[in-house]
C-alpha cells in the first residue's frame, strides 16, 4: 500500500529519505511529480529516495 510523508527544508539542499521496505516501490512521487531518483537494496530491504529540497511542504508518496 501507499505511504505518504510531508517533507520540507532549506532550498537548494539535497534531501534524502531512508525507509525500511519489504519490496521495491512501484512509484515514488514528490509534490505530485514522479521521482526516478531512488534506489532499493533488496538484500538490506532499504529504500533511499533523493531529491532537491524546497522551503515549502510537499507530499512524498511511495506506492508499493
Secondary structure, DSSP 8 states (H G I E B T S, - for coil): --EEEEE---TTSEEEEEEE-SS--SEEEETTEE---EEEETTTTEEEEEEE--SS-EEEEEE-
